């Protein structure tokens, strides 16, 4: 399954390349491209937090600041996928040891990044499920946690159709903190183990 996923995602990266180079928004296009393709320079980190865009970054901000206050010696990396998320992250979380773009989820882009960063803990906000990333993290012994997890109606329908695949992805996750009981029920229904799922409410 992962082999097919990586094959298809690599093709997607190749098809995405022209758009990547012409994309408007990032002030430093070279940084954007090198980080999305996993070609930047990296150093060891302790905790890697991923928040896709503006909404996720803002929701996670109190958690991120408390994390840095309580574990000041830990290096915290924050990644986003979008340029707007990146801008908000840099404006609101100067305490981060590094803020960068999330590499595209294919082993071609992600393997070198993971094996250089070697985080003790990876935290994803709002049910971001990345098959290649999670697999690479497990290979080096990182713990994986989802916070503020939610499953929308449309996502739920889509995930149920590929529950066999999702079950394998979710087995890599150590714990999933969902927003509501319904979100918890849905994530279990698509493959998460019940004893790895809890309800935390909404970070917002």
C-alpha positions as CSV (number, residue, x, y, z in Angstrom):
1,X,0.0,0.0,0.0
2,X,2.7,2.5,1.0
3,X,4.8,1.6,-2.1
4,X,1.8,2.5,-4.3
5,X,1.1,5.6,-2.3
6,X,4.7,6.8,-2.7
7,X,4.7,6.0,-6.4
8,X,1.5,8.0,-7.0
9,X,2.6,10.9,-4.7
10,X,6.0,11.1,-6.5
11,X,4.1,11.4,-9.8
12,X,1.9,14.1,-8.2
13,X,5.1,16.0,-7.1
14,X,6.4,15.9,-10.7
15,X,3.1,17.2,-12.0
16,X,3.0,19.9,-9.3
17,X,6.5,21.2,-10.1
18,X,5.5,23.8,-12.7
19,X,2.9,25.2,-10.3
20,X,5.4,25.1,-7.5
21,X,7.8,27.3,-9.4
22,X,5.2,29.7,-10.6
23,X,3.3,29.9,-7.3
24,X,2.6,33.4,-6.0
25,X,2.8,34.4,-2.4
26,X,6.0,33.4,-0.7
27,X,8.4,36.3,-0.4
28,X,11.4,34.0,-0.6
29,X,10.5,31.5,-3.3
30,X,13.7,29.7,-3.1
31,X,13.1,28.8,0.6
32,X,9.5,27.8,-0.2
33,X,10.6,25.4,-3.0
34,X,13.6,23.9,-1.1
35,X,11.5,23.2,2.0
36,X,8.5,21.8,0.2
37,X,10.8,19.5,-1.7
38,X,12.8,18.5,1.4
39,X,16.0,20.1,0.0
40,X,16.8,22.6,2.7
41,X,19.4,22.2,5.4
42,X,18.1,20.7,8.7
43,X,19.3,20.1,12.2
44,X,18.1,17.9,15.0
45,X,14.9,18.9,16.7
46,X,13.0,17.5,19.8
47,X,9.4,18.3,19.1
48,X,7.9,18.8,15.6
49,X,4.4,20.4,15.5
50,X,2.5,20.6,12.2
51,X,-0.4,23.1,11.7
52,X,-1.6,23.3,8.0
53,X,-2.7,26.9,7.7
54,X,-3.9,30.0,9.5
55,X,-6.8,28.4,11.4
56,X,-4.8,25.5,12.8
57,X,-1.9,27.8,13.7
58,X,-4.1,30.2,15.6
59,X,-5.9,27.4,17.4
60,X,-2.6,25.8,18.4
61,X,-0.9,29.0,19.6
62,X,-1.8,28.8,23.3
63,X,-0.7,25.2,23.3
64,X,2.6,26.0,21.5
65,X,3.5,28.8,23.9
66,X,2.7,26.7,26.9
67,X,4.8,23.8,25.4
68,X,7.8,26.1,25.0
69,X,7.4,27.6,28.5
70,X,7.2,24.2,30.2
71,X,10.0,22.6,28.2
72,X,12.3,25.5,27.4
73,X,15.3,23.2,26.8
74,X,13.4,21.3,24.0
75,X,13.9,22.5,20.4
76,X,10.5,23.1,18.9
77,X,9.9,23.1,15.1
78,X,6.6,24.3,13.7
79,X,5.7,23.5,10.1
80,X,2.8,24.8,7.9
81,X,1.7,24.0,4.4
82,X,0.5,27.4,3.3
83,X,2.2,30.7,2.9
84,X,-0.4,32.5,5.0
85,X,0.0,29.9,7.8
86,X,3.7,30.4,7.7
87,X,3.4,34.2,8.0
88,X,1.0,34.0,11.0
89,X,3.3,31.4,12.7
90,X,6.4,33.7,12.4
91,X,4.4,36.7,13.6
92,X,2.8,34.9,16.6
93,X,5.3,32.3,17.6
94,X,8.8,33.8,17.7
95,X,9.7,31.4,20.5
96,X,9.9,28.6,18.0
97,X,13.4,27.3,17.3
98,X,12.5,27.0,13.6
99,X,9.4,27.6,11.4
100,X,9.4,26.1,8.0
101,X,7.2,24.6,5.2
102,X,6.1,20.9,5.5
103,X,7.8,18.8,2.8
104,X,5.5,17.1,0.3
105,X,4.4,13.7,1.6
106,X,6.3,11.3,-0.5
107,X,9.4,9.4,0.6
108,X,11.3,11.2,-2.2
109,X,10.9,14.5,-0.2
110,X,10.3,13.4,3.4
111,X,12.9,10.7,4.2
112,X,16.0,12.9,4.4
113,X,14.1,15.5,6.4
114,X,12.9,13.0,9.0
115,X,16.2,11.3,9.4
116,X,18.0,14.6,10.0
117,X,15.4,16.2,12.3
118,X,14.9,12.9,14.3
119,X,12.2,14.4,16.6
120,X,11.3,12.6,19.8
121,X,7.7,13.7,19.3
122,X,5.6,14.7,16.3
123,X,2.3,16.5,16.9
124,X,-0.2,17.2,14.1
125,X,-3.2,19.5,14.6
126,X,-6.7,18.6,13.4
127,X,-6.3,15.1,12.0
128,X,-3.6,15.6,9.5
129,X,-2.7,12.1,8.4
130,X,0.4,11.7,6.3
131,X,1.2,8.0,5.3
132,X,4.8,8.5,4.2
133,X,5.7,10.9,7.0
134,X,4.2,8.7,9.7
135,X,6.0,5.7,8.3
136,X,9.3,7.4,8.3
137,X,8.8,8.8,11.8
138,X,8.0,5.3,13.1
139,X,11.1,3.9,11.4
140,X,13.3,6.2,13.6
141,X,11.3,5.7,16.8
142,X,9.4,9.0,17.0
143,X,6.1,9.2,18.9
144,X,3.2,10.5,16.9
145,X,0.2,12.4,18.4
146,X,-2.9,14.1,16.9
147,X,-4.3,17.1,18.9
148,X,-7.6,18.9,18.3
149,X,-8.6,16.1,15.9
150,X,-11.8,16.4,14.0
151,X,-13.5,14.4,11.2
152,X,-15.9,16.4,9.0
153,X,-18.9,14.7,7.3
154,X,-17.2,14.7,3.9
155,X,-13.8,13.5,5.3
156,X,-15.7,10.7,7.2
157,X,-17.4,9.5,4.0
158,X,-14.1,9.5,2.1
159,X,-12.1,7.8,4.9
160,X,-14.7,5.0,5.3
161,X,-14.3,4.1,1.6
162,X,-10.6,3.5,2.2
163,X,-10.8,2.3,5.8
164,X,-8.4,-0.6,5.0
165,X,-5.7,1.9,4.1
166,X,-6.5,4.3,6.9
167,X,-6.3,1.5,9.5
168,X,-2.7,1.0,8.5
169,X,-1.9,4.7,8.6
170,X,-3.6,5.1,12.0
171,X,-1.7,2.2,13.5
172,X,1.4,4.5,13.4
173,X,-0.2,7.0,15.7
174,X,0.4,6.7,19.4
175,X,-2.6,8.8,20.5
176,X,-5.4,10.8,19.0
177,X,-7.0,13.6,21.0
178,X,-10.3,14.4,19.3
179,X,-12.5,17.5,19.7
180,X,-15.8,15.7,20.4
181,X,-17.2,12.2,21.2
182,X,-18.5,12.1,17.6
183,X,-15.1,12.8,16.2
184,X,-13.7,10.0,18.5
185,X,-16.3,7.6,17.3
186,X,-15.6,8.4,13.7
187,X,-11.8,8.0,13.9
188,X,-12.3,4.6,15.6
189,X,-14.8,3.6,12.9
190,X,-12.2,4.3,10.2
191,X,-9.5,2.3,11.9
192,X,-8.0,3.8,15.0
193,X,-7.6,1.6,18.1
194,X,-10.1,2.7,20.8
195,X,-7.6,2.7,23.6
196,X,-5.5,5.2,21.6
197,X,-8.4,7.7,21.3
198,X,-9.5,10.4,23.7
199,X,-11.6,13.6,23.8
200,X,-9.9,16.9,24.6
201,X,-12.5,19.5,23.4
202,X,-11.6,22.2,20.9
203,X,-8.3,24.1,21.4
204,X,-10.0,27.2,20.0
